[in-house]
Amino acid sequence: MCSLLKYHPFAVEAFFDSSAVLTFAIPKEELQHMIPDCLTLDTFNDKWAFIAVATVQTRKLRPRGVPEILGNDFFLIGYRIFVRYINSAGKRLRGLYILKSETDKKKMEFLGNMFTKYRYATIDIRRTEENGKISISSARSGLELKFELGDEDIDLPQGSPFSNWKEARRFAGPLPFTFSYDKAKNRVLIVEGVRGHWQPAPLNVIGYKVPFLDSLELKGIHLASGFIVNDIPYCWKKGKLEKWPH
């Protein structure tokens, strides 16, 4: 029974007050070993693969259909690889494979690890905003992000493989699907996300320190882009399991 609970057994809804995502480009050869065989990397120019560091301030997160007053507010941080998957119907799905998740509350760690395979851990998270500059940091993990809202006229980060913000927006997240893999039972879990109006705005990234990425010892990693959205209703559908290979 406990094992079955981890397969996202019910739909979940929330409101995203703010979601900022920094996407990092890495030569695809360095990430291939980090995803299960059922997935392929979602690449750019057949050279670059991507890890997103997504920060989300959620409000009224709860099982779908539960009154808003019973929802909870959490800050979430996710480290995700952009991937693709061909389902049993032969349809090509684009989505994310989660390496690690962090939250600011033990309750979210407990429930997240009970109902998903997203590897939640609780850390201290501090978000401040002053004079248009937003900072997100954690003394425990060492994470430090600082950015401000930009526009289409600002330059992409130095070393980005993208030539413009339109190209970069394809890897801004969140993508329609999130995938998990149970190797022992050869089963893929597919969770579909449903969002409201989603138009990510470019960020001018002033500085960043991401110890989790440092721990992966990736070579040739570059900050590729940063985007932010605000005030978005969001829902994750009940997870769908299927055998692999089909």
C-alpha positions, 0 to 999 in steps of 0.5 A: 500500500505504501508503495502504491501511494508514491505514484501520485494517486490523486490530482493536486492543485495550487496557486503559483504566486511566483515561479522563477526558473534558471536553466543551465545548459550542459553537453548532452554526454554529461547528463545521459547517465543521469536519466533512466533508459526509458527517457531520452534527453530533450536537446538543443541543436543535438548538443546541449541538454538542460537542467532547470533550477525551479523555485516556486512560491505555492499557495493553497496547495491541496488535493483537487476538490478540497476547499481552498481553506484547507490548502497549505502554502509552501516554497518549493525548489526543484532540480529537473532534467528536460527529457522526452518519452514515447508512451504506449500509444506511440505519442512523444511526450516532452517533460521533466525528470526530477533529480531532487526537490526541496521545501521550506516545511517538514509537512511538505517533505513528509507528504511529498515523499509519501505520495511522489518519488520527487526526493523532498528534503526540508531546508531553510528558504528565504525570499526577499524583494527590494528595489526590483531585485529578488533574492532566494537563499538557504543557509543550510544548502548554500543556495544563492540566487539573485535576479531582476525582471528584464525584457526581450531587449536584455542580453542572454547570459554569457555562454548561453547556447540560445540566440534569442529569448524565443529559443530560450523560452522552449526550455523555460518550464514547466513542461506538460509532463513529469516522469518517474521510473520504477526499475524493479517493476519496469513501470513509468509514472506520467504526471500531467500538469495543467496550468493557466495563462503562462507567459514567462518573462525574461530575468536578468540574473545578477548572481547565483550559487547552486551547490547541488549542481556543483556536487554533480561535477558537470563540465561545460555547464553554462547558465542558459536563461532565466524566466519568471511568471506570477499569479498562475493557477496550476494542477497536477493530474493523477499519475498514470502508470504504464509498463516499459518497454511497451 
